[in-house]
């Protein structure tokens, strides 16, 4: 058996499932599919991927990007999400510098924001 083309479930611990569910469904517009017996909120994402928000009251966010969404136009997605209350991060580091919330890495553009638990989420776009 190969895992190469198998659907993936991404598990993300959250301190408040109701608050996280509202953010991911209403603010980000993800397709909420229900809750499991543990109380995890589940969302269907593209490519057969499922996002599972695990109820973990004592959890802490990772310091690096937890999840990245590939989009067609980072700038328009930023505008749309800012209109729904999302605040984007700005960086001025040796390897990462944003201008108007966007960092360019060769043939890719990216922008970062945080969910209510402080998980870093990213929008990325290939540049052709």
Residue frames as a rotation matrix with the C-alpha (Angstrom) as fourth column:
UNK 1
0.578 0.816 0.000 0.00
0.816 -0.578 0.000 0.00
0.000 0.000 -1.000 0.00
UNK 2
-0.554 -0.743 0.376 1.27
0.752 -0.640 -0.157 3.44
0.357 0.196 0.913 -0.90
UNK 3
-0.004 0.518 -0.855 0.37
0.756 -0.559 -0.341 6.69
-0.655 -0.648 -0.389 0.84
UNK 4
-0.828 -0.539 0.151 1.20
0.493 -0.573 0.655 8.69
-0.267 0.617 0.741 -2.27
UNK 5
-0.769 0.581 0.267 -2.37
-0.123 -0.544 0.830 9.45
0.627 0.606 0.490 -3.39
UNK 6
-0.320 0.641 -0.697 -4.30
0.881 0.472 0.029 8.96
0.347 -0.605 -0.716 -0.16
UNK 7
0.477 0.543 0.691 -6.57
0.163 -0.827 0.537 11.63
0.864 -0.144 -0.483 1.34
UNK 8
-0.626 -0.744 -0.233 -5.03
0.469 -0.121 -0.875 13.53
0.622 -0.657 0.425 4.25
UNK 9
0.694 0.711 -0.113 -6.54
0.518 -0.384 0.764 14.73
0.500 -0.589 -0.635 7.53
UNK 10
-0.395 -0.798 0.455 -4.72
0.203 -0.559 -0.804 17.70
0.896 -0.225 0.383 9.04
UNK 11
0.394 0.499 -0.772 -5.11
0.837 0.152 0.526 17.83
0.379 -0.853 -0.358 12.82
UNK 12
-0.409 -0.470 0.782 -4.90
0.108 -0.876 -0.470 21.28
0.906 -0.108 0.409 14.42
UNK 13
-0.298 0.287 -0.910 -5.26
0.941 0.246 -0.230 21.62
0.158 -0.926 -0.344 18.21
UNK 14
-0.331 0.271 0.904 -7.42
0.013 -0.956 0.292 24.52
0.944 0.108 0.313 19.38
UNK 15
-0.992 -0.093 -0.089 -8.28
0.093 -0.045 -0.995 25.82
0.088 -0.995 0.054 22.83
UNK 16
-0.364 0.922 -0.134 -11.89
-0.256 -0.238 -0.937 26.73
-0.896 -0.307 0.322 21.99
UNK 17
-0.714 0.067 0.697 -13.52
0.582 0.610 0.538 24.63
-0.389 0.790 -0.475 19.24
UNK 18
0.372 0.927 0.044 -16.61
0.820 -0.306 -0.483 26.87
-0.434 0.216 -0.875 18.95
UNK 19
0.508 -0.258 -0.822 -14.49
-0.206 -0.963 0.175 30.01
-0.837 0.080 -0.542 18.41
UNK 20
-0.606 -0.795 0.000 -12.17
-0.250 0.191 0.949 28.21
-0.755 0.576 -0.315 15.97
UNK 21
-0.391 0.550 0.738 -15.11
0.810 0.587 -0.009 26.70
-0.438 0.594 -0.675 14.08
UNK 22
0.663 0.664 -0.346 -16.66
0.463 -0.727 -0.508 30.13
-0.588 0.177 -0.789 13.66
UNK 23
0.140 -0.704 -0.697 -13.36
-0.471 -0.666 0.578 31.59
-0.871 0.247 -0.424 12.38
UNK 24
-0.786 -0.536 0.308 -12.67
-0.036 0.536 0.843 28.81
-0.617 0.652 -0.441 9.89
UNK 25
-0.273 0.770 0.577 -16.28
0.905 0.410 -0.118 28.62
-0.327 0.490 -0.808 8.65
UNK 26
0.686 0.708 -0.168 -17.42
0.633 -0.695 -0.341 32.24
-0.358 0.128 -0.925 8.69
UNK 27
0.500 -0.548 -0.670 -14.22
-0.332 -0.836 0.436 34.24
-0.800 0.005 -0.600 8.34
UNK 28
-0.584 -0.809 -0.064 -12.26
-0.413 0.229 0.881 31.92
-0.698 0.542 -0.468 6.05
UNK 29
0.145 0.767 -0.625 -15.31
-0.968 -0.020 -0.250 30.40
-0.204 0.641 0.740 4.35
UNK 30
-0.854 -0.470 -0.225 -14.26
-0.502 0.857 0.116 26.76
0.138 0.212 -0.967 4.75
UNK 31
-0.023 0.878 -0.479 -16.89
-0.581 0.378 0.721 24.03
0.814 0.295 0.501 4.34
UNK 32
-0.563 -0.081 0.823 -17.83
-0.807 0.270 -0.526 22.82
-0.179 -0.960 -0.217 7.84
UNK 33
-0.382 0.384 -0.841 -18.93
-0.427 0.733 0.529 19.18
0.820 0.561 -0.117 7.70
UNK 34
0.694 0.702 -0.159 -19.78
-0.144 0.352 0.925 18.50
0.706 -0.619 0.345 11.35
UNK 35
0.017 -0.633 0.774 -18.29
-0.991 -0.114 -0.071 17.32
0.133 -0.766 -0.629 14.60
UNK 36
-0.226 -0.151 -0.962 -17.02
-0.147 0.982 -0.119 13.90
0.963 0.115 -0.244 15.58
UNK 37
0.562 0.511 -0.651 -17.63
0.470 0.451 0.759 12.10
0.681 -0.732 0.013 18.90
UNK 38
-0.227 -0.754 -0.617 -14.64
0.972 -0.132 -0.196 13.88
0.066 -0.644 0.762 20.48
UNK 39
0.578 0.495 -0.648 -16.14
0.525 -0.834 -0.169 17.27
-0.625 -0.242 -0.742 19.60
UNK 40
-0.571 -0.813 -0.113 -13.60
0.352 -0.367 0.861 18.07
-0.742 0.452 0.496 16.89
UNK 41
0.490 0.655 -0.576 -14.88
-0.276 -0.510 -0.815 20.42
-0.827 0.558 -0.069 14.20
UNK 42
-0.270 -0.564 0.780 -14.27
0.541 0.581 0.608 19.07
-0.797 0.586 0.148 10.70
UNK 43
0.382 0.271 -0.883 -13.91
-0.512 -0.733 -0.447 20.88
-0.769 0.623 -0.141 7.40
UNK 44
0.507 -0.226 0.832 -13.47
0.699 0.673 -0.243 19.54
-0.505 0.704 0.499 3.90
UNK 45
0.145 -0.561 -0.815 -10.64
-0.415 -0.782 0.465 21.15
-0.898 0.271 -0.346 1.94
UNK 46
0.601 0.065 -0.797 -9.51
-0.799 0.052 -0.599 20.69
0.003 0.996 0.084 -1.65
UNK 47
-0.146 -0.751 -0.643 -7.76
-0.763 0.500 -0.411 17.58
0.630 0.431 -0.646 -2.91
UNK 48
0.366 0.365 -0.856 -9.45
0.133 0.890 0.436 15.20
0.921 -0.273 0.277 -0.49
UNK 49
-0.725 -0.677 -0.124 -7.97
0.272 -0.116 -0.955 16.92
0.633 -0.726 0.268 2.57
UNK 50
0.508 0.841 -0.184 -9.88
0.493 -0.108 0.863 17.26
0.706 -0.529 -0.470 5.82
UNK 51
-0.531 -0.561 0.635 -9.10
-0.265 -0.602 -0.753 19.84
0.805 -0.568 0.171 8.50
UNK 52
0.338 0.572 -0.747 -9.86
0.593 0.487 0.641 18.58
0.731 -0.660 -0.175 12.01
UNK 53
-0.151 -0.311 0.938 -9.87
-0.499 -0.796 -0.344 21.15
0.853 -0.520 -0.034 14.84
UNK 54
-0.125 -0.020 -0.992 -9.06
0.549 0.832 -0.086 19.12
0.827 -0.555 -0.093 17.94
UNK 55
0.748 0.392 0.535 -10.35
-0.218 -0.617 0.756 20.34
0.627 -0.683 -0.376 21.32
UNK 56
0.112 -0.794 -0.597 -7.15
0.847 0.390 -0.360 20.80
0.519 -0.466 0.717 23.34
UNK 57
0.906 0.417 0.071 -7.68
0.323 -0.789 0.523 23.50
0.274 -0.451 -0.850 26.02
UNK 58
0.668 -0.703 -0.243 -4.01
0.051 -0.283 0.958 23.51
-0.742 -0.652 -0.153 27.03
UNK 59
0.399 -0.529 0.749 -2.52
0.902 0.373 -0.217 23.54
-0.165 0.762 0.626 23.52
UNK 60
0.197 -0.444 -0.874 -0.07
-0.046 -0.895 0.445 26.12
-0.979 -0.047 -0.197 22.21
UNK 61
0.965 0.201 -0.170 0.43
-0.165 -0.043 -0.985 27.15
-0.205 0.979 -0.008 18.59
UNK 62
0.354 -0.869 0.345 3.51
0.897 0.420 0.137 26.14
-0.264 0.261 0.928 16.63
UNK 63
0.050 -0.422 -0.905 5.96
0.131 -0.896 0.424 28.93
-0.990 -0.140 0.011 15.89
UNK 64
-0.903 -0.398 -0.162 6.05
-0.118 -0.134 0.984 28.19
-0.414 0.907 0.074 12.17
UNK 65
-0.418 0.770 -0.482 3.33
-0.899 -0.276 0.339 28.05
0.128 0.575 0.808 9.52
UNK 66
-0.448 0.359 0.819 0.71
-0.329 0.786 -0.524 25.44
-0.831 -0.504 -0.234 10.38
UNK 67
0.073 0.566 0.821 -1.16
0.745 0.517 -0.422 25.49
-0.664 0.643 -0.383 7.06
UNK 68
-0.671 -0.300 -0.678 -0.88
-0.203 -0.805 0.557 27.27
-0.713 0.512 0.479 3.72
UNK 69
0.363 0.863 0.352 -3.62
0.359 0.219 -0.907 27.84
-0.860 0.456 -0.230 1.17
UNK 70
-0.760 -0.553 0.342 -2.67
0.507 -0.175 0.844 28.06
-0.407 0.815 0.413 -2.49
UNK 71
0.313 0.857 -0.410 -4.59
0.342 -0.505 -0.793 30.93
-0.886 0.108 -0.451 -4.11
UNK 72
0.386 -0.105 0.916 -4.69
0.920 -0.023 -0.390 32.48
0.062 0.994 0.088 -7.56
UNK 73
0.052 -0.300 0.953 -4.15
0.248 -0.920 -0.303 36.07
0.967 0.252 0.026 -6.39
UNK 74
-0.377 -0.297 -0.877 -2.66
0.893 0.134 -0.429 36.75
0.245 -0.945 0.215 -2.96
UNK 75
-0.994 -0.070 0.078 -3.44
0.053 -0.977 -0.204 40.48
0.090 -0.199 0.976 -3.09
UNK 76
-0.333 0.939 0.089 -7.17
-0.535 -0.266 0.802 40.00
0.776 0.220 0.591 -3.74
UNK 77
0.173 0.351 -0.920 -7.41
0.515 0.764 0.388 37.29
0.840 -0.541 -0.049 -1.09
UNK 78
-0.740 -0.471 -0.480 -5.75
0.660 -0.374 -0.651 39.64
0.127 -0.799 0.588 1.41
UNK 79
-0.856 0.448 0.258 -8.32
-0.409 -0.892 0.192 42.34
0.316 0.059 0.947 0.62
UNK 80
0.018 0.920 -0.391 -11.22
-0.260 0.382 0.887 39.90
0.966 0.085 0.246 0.94
UNK 81
0.063 -0.036 -0.997 -10.00
0.773 0.634 0.026 38.49
0.631 -0.773 0.067 4.26
UNK 82
-0.923 -0.360 -0.136 -9.18
0.370 -0.731 -0.573 41.92
0.106 -0.579 0.808 5.68
UNK 83
-0.548 0.800 0.244 -12.79
-0.540 -0.561 0.628 42.84
0.639 0.212 0.739 4.87
UNK 84
0.449 0.683 -0.577 -13.82
0.021 0.637 0.770 39.95
0.894 -0.357 0.272 7.14
UNK 85
0.883 -0.033 0.468 -11.59
-0.446 -0.367 0.816 41.13
0.145 -0.930 -0.339 10.01
UNK 86
0.725 -0.685 -0.069 -8.38
0.688 0.719 0.099 39.15
-0.018 -0.119 0.993 9.37
UNK 87
0.800 -0.568 -0.192 -5.17
-0.504 -0.811 0.297 40.97
-0.325 -0.141 -0.935 10.30
UNK 88
0.833 -0.543 -0.108 -2.11
0.290 0.595 -0.750 40.09
0.471 0.593 0.653 8.25
UNK 89
0.613 -0.719 -0.328 1.39
0.461 -0.012 0.887 39.85
-0.641 -0.695 0.324 9.68
UNK 90
0.878 -0.477 0.032 4.29
-0.249 -0.515 -0.820 41.95
0.408 0.712 -0.571 8.43
UNK 91
0.723 -0.690 -0.043 7.90
0.542 0.526 0.656 40.82
-0.430 -0.497 0.754 8.65
UNK 92
0.780 -0.625 -0.010 11.25
-0.497 -0.610 -0.617 42.53
0.379 0.486 -0.787 8.24
UNK 93
0.663 -0.540 0.519 13.71
-0.118 0.609 0.784 39.68
-0.740 -0.581 0.340 8.73
UNK 94
-0.342 -0.885 -0.317 16.87
-0.536 -0.093 0.839 38.76
-0.772 0.456 -0.443 6.83
UNK 95
-0.951 -0.067 0.302 15.08
0.164 0.718 0.677 36.03
-0.262 0.693 -0.672 4.83
UNK 96
-0.200 0.957 0.211 11.48
0.968 0.159 0.194 37.29
0.152 0.243 -0.958 4.96
UNK 97
-0.850 0.011 -0.527 10.42
0.118 -0.971 -0.210 40.86
-0.514 -0.241 0.823 4.21
UNK 98
-0.093 0.902 0.421 6.85
0.956 0.199 -0.214 41.80
-0.276 0.383 -0.881 3.44
UNK 99
-0.984 0.022 -0.178 5.62
-0.071 -0.958 0.276 44.77
-0.165 0.284 0.944 1.45
UNK 100
-0.295 0.954 -0.051 1.88
-0.928 -0.274 0.250 45.40
0.225 0.121 0.967 1.82
UNK 101
0.336 0.365 0.868 1.76
-0.755 0.656 0.016 42.07
-0.563 -0.661 0.496 3.72
UNK 102
0.996 0.084 -0.018 3.29
-0.075 0.740 -0.669 40.12
-0.043 0.668 0.743 0.79
UNK 103
0.115 -0.985 0.132 6.69
-0.480 0.061 0.875 38.47
-0.870 -0.164 -0.465 0.62
UNK 104
0.807 0.075 -0.586 8.18
-0.580 0.289 -0.762 37.42
0.112 0.955 0.277 -2.70
UNK 105
0.122 -0.731 0.671 10.33
-0.342 0.604 0.720 34.26
-0.932 -0.318 -0.176 -2.85
UNK 106
-0.859 -0.488 0.153 11.54
-0.029 0.344 0.938 33.87
-0.511 0.802 -0.310 -6.42
UNK 107
-0.813 0.566 -0.137 8.49
-0.136 0.043 0.990 32.49
0.566 0.823 0.042 -8.24
UNK 108
-0.139 0.788 -0.600 6.17
0.833 0.420 0.359 32.54
0.535 -0.450 -0.715 -5.23
UNK 109
-0.500 0.118 0.858 4.31
-0.394 -0.913 -0.105 35.22
0.771 -0.390 0.503 -3.26
UNK 110
-0.244 0.388 -0.889 3.08
0.730 0.677 0.096 34.63
0.639 -0.625 -0.448 0.28
UNK 111
-0.318 0.214 0.923 1.24
-0.557 -0.831 0.001 36.38
0.767 -0.514 0.384 3.12
UNK 112
-0.642 -0.028 -0.766 0.63
0.478 0.767 -0.428 35.26
0.599 -0.641 -0.479 6.70
UNK 113
-0.108 0.627 0.772 -2.08
-0.713 -0.590 0.379 35.71
0.692 -0.510 0.511 9.32
UNK 114
-0.971 -0.237 0.025 -3.08
-0.176 0.640 -0.748 34.00
0.161 -0.731 -0.663 12.57
UNK 115
-0.119 0.942 -0.315 -6.18
0.272 0.336 0.902 32.15
0.955 0.021 -0.296 13.65
UNK 116
0.594 0.438 0.675 -7.78
-0.437 -0.528 0.728 32.85
0.675 -0.728 -0.122 17.07
UNK 117
0.956 -0.276 -0.101 -5.39
0.255 0.607 0.753 30.33
-0.146 -0.745 0.650 18.71
UNK 118
0.483 -0.812 -0.328 -2.30
-0.582 -0.577 0.573 31.98
-0.655 -0.086 -0.751 17.23
UNK 119
0.175 -0.393 0.903 -1.64
0.584 0.780 0.226 29.32
-0.793 0.487 0.365 14.58
UNK 120
-0.346 -0.373 -0.861 0.17
-0.463 -0.730 0.502 30.91
-0.816 0.573 0.080 11.65
UNK 121
0.364 0.521 0.772 -1.72
0.556 0.544 -0.629 30.42
-0.747 0.658 -0.092 8.40
UNK 122
-0.568 -0.686 -0.455 -0.44
-0.054 -0.520 0.852 31.37
-0.821 0.509 0.259 4.96
UNK 123
0.811 0.585 -0.003 -1.73
-0.011 0.009 -1.000 32.30
-0.585 0.811 0.014 1.54
UNK 124
-0.316 -0.946 -0.076 0.66
-0.079 -0.054 0.995 31.47
-0.945 0.321 -0.057 -1.28
UNK 125
0.830 0.530 -0.177 0.60
-0.142 -0.108 -0.984 32.05
-0.540 0.841 -0.014 -5.00
UNK 126
-0.020 -0.805 0.593 2.87
0.763 0.371 0.530 30.82
-0.647 0.463 0.606 -7.74
UNK 127
0.346 0.039 -0.937 4.11
-0.363 -0.916 -0.172 33.63
-0.865 0.400 -0.303 -9.99
UNK 128
0.342 -0.192 0.920 4.36
0.744 0.654 -0.139 32.87
-0.575 0.732 0.367 -13.69
